């Protein structure tokens, strides 16, 4: 039973999850401001401003550094993971989203000109990656949240 208590009171896990949730809430608010429409489903979506994945991993690295020291193995491992996640979001995942936009447009064109109705109805997910600004915003949220959690909560 102590395992469950350890899990729900783990400061690194709490900081990570709260950073992710904070970024997702900010994403909903930004979407609402820009599009003048509240879309709660943005809480569960990838892509957009800010990057919740970047927020999450940067908060883990920061809180590990604050708790265990910035020379610790925990910080080194989590900082390396954060770099990989942020780089992947900017590179591979962003390119995947761009390709999805083109493929969705091609399918729409094929559907319009096709006499047969065998064209796929599948719409590829376009919001999967992030711009450098979205990643930077996520990292800032994650680092800030880690400091707040460390100095005000734990």
C-alpha positions in Angstrom: 0.0 0.0 0.0 3.0 2.3 0.5 3.6 2.1 -3.2 0.4 3.9 -4.0 1.1 6.6 -1.4 4.6 7.0 -2.8 3.2 7.4 -6.3 0.6 10.0 -5.4 3.1 12.0 -3.3 6.1 11.9 -5.6 7.2 15.5 -6.1 8.7 14.8 -9.5 5.6 13.1 -10.8 3.3 15.7 -9.3 5.4 18.5 -10.9 5.5 16.8 -14.2 1.7 16.2 -14.4 0.9 19.6 -13.1 3.1 21.2 -15.8 1.4 19.1 -18.5 -2.0 20.1 -17.2 -1.1 23.8 -16.9 0.2 23.9 -20.5 -3.0 22.1 -21.7 -5.2 24.6 -19.9 -3.2 27.5 -21.4 -3.6 25.9 -24.8 -7.4 25.9 -24.4 -7.4 29.6 -23.3 -5.1 30.6 -26.2 -7.4 28.7 -28.6 -10.4 30.4 -27.1 -8.9 33.9 -27.5 -7.7 33.4 -31.1 -10.8 31.5 -32.4 -13.4 33.1 -30.1 -14.7 29.6 -29.4 -14.2 27.5 -26.3 -12.9 24.0 -27.4 -12.5 21.8 -24.3 -11.2 19.0 -26.5 -7.9 21.0 -26.9 -7.3 19.7 -23.3 -6.7 16.3 -24.8 -5.1 17.3 -28.1 -1.5 17.4 -29.3 0.2 20.3 -31.0 -0.5 24.0 -30.6 0.7 26.7 -28.2 2.3 25.9 -25.8 3.9 22.5 -26.1 2.7 20.4 -23.1 5.2 17.7 -23.8 8.0 20.3 -23.6 6.5 21.7 -20.4 6.3 18.3 -18.8 9.9 17.1 -19.6 11.5 20.5 -18.8 9.7 20.5 -15.4 11.0 17.0 -14.7 14.6 18.1 -15.5 14.3 21.2 -13.4 12.7 19.6 -10.3 15.3 16.8 -10.5 18.0 19.4 -10.5 16.5 21.3 -7.6 15.9 18.1 -5.5 18.9 16.0 -6.4 21.4 18.6 -7.6 22.2 19.8 -11.1 25.3 17.5 -11.1 23.2 14.4 -10.3 22.4 11.4 -12.6 18.7 12.1 -12.2 19.2 15.6 -13.7 21.5 14.4 -16.4 19.0 11.7 -17.5 16.0 13.9 -17.4 17.7 16.8 -19.1 18.8 14.5 -21.9 15.2 13.2 -22.2 13.9 16.7 -22.3 16.3 17.6 -25.1 15.2 14.6 -27.1 11.5 15.2 -26.7 11.8 18.9 -27.6 13.9 18.2 -30.6 11.5 15.5 -31.8 8.5 17.8 -31.4 10.2 20.4 -33.5 11.5 18.0 -36.1 9.9 14.7 -36.8 6.5 15.4 -35.3 6.2 18.8 -36.9 7.1 17.4 -40.3 4.5 14.7 -39.8 1.9 17.4 -39.2 2.9 19.2 -42.4 2.7 16.0 -44.4 -0.7 15.3 -43.0 -1.9 18.7 -44.2 -0.7 17.9 -47.8 -2.1 14.4 -47.7 -5.5 15.6 -46.4 -5.7 18.2 -49.2 -4.8 15.6 -51.8 -7.5 13.3 -50.5 -10.0 16.1 -50.7 -9.0 16.8 -54.3 -9.3 13.2 -55.2 -12.7 12.9 -53.6 -13.9 15.9 -55.6 -12.7 14.6 -58.9 -13.3 10.9 -58.4 -16.3 9.3 -60.0 -16.0 6.3 -57.7 -16.6 6.8 -54.0 -13.6 4.6 -53.0 -11.6 7.5 -51.7 -10.7 7.2 -48.0 -12.7 9.1 -45.4 -9.8 9.1 -43.0 -8.6 12.5 -42.1 -5.0 12.6 -40.8 -4.2 14.4 -37.6 -2.5 17.7 -38.5 -1.6 19.1 -35.1 1.1 16.8 -33.9 4.3 18.9 -33.8 5.4 22.3 -32.6 7.1 25.4 -33.7 10.2 26.6 -31.9 8.1 29.3 -30.2 5.6 26.7 -28.9 8.4 24.6 -27.6 10.1 27.6 -25.9 6.8 28.6 -24.3 6.3 25.0 -23.0 9.8 24.9 -21.6 9.3 28.2 -19.8 6.0 27.0 -18.3 7.7 23.7 -17.2 10.7 25.5 -15.6 8.6 28.1 -13.9 6.2 25.5 -12.6 9.0 23.4 -11.2 10.4 26.4 -9.3 6.9 27.2 -7.9 6.3 23.6 -6.9 9.8 23.3 -5.3 9.7 26.6 -3.3 6.0 26.9 -2.5 4.6 23.4 -2.4 7.3 20.9 -1.4 
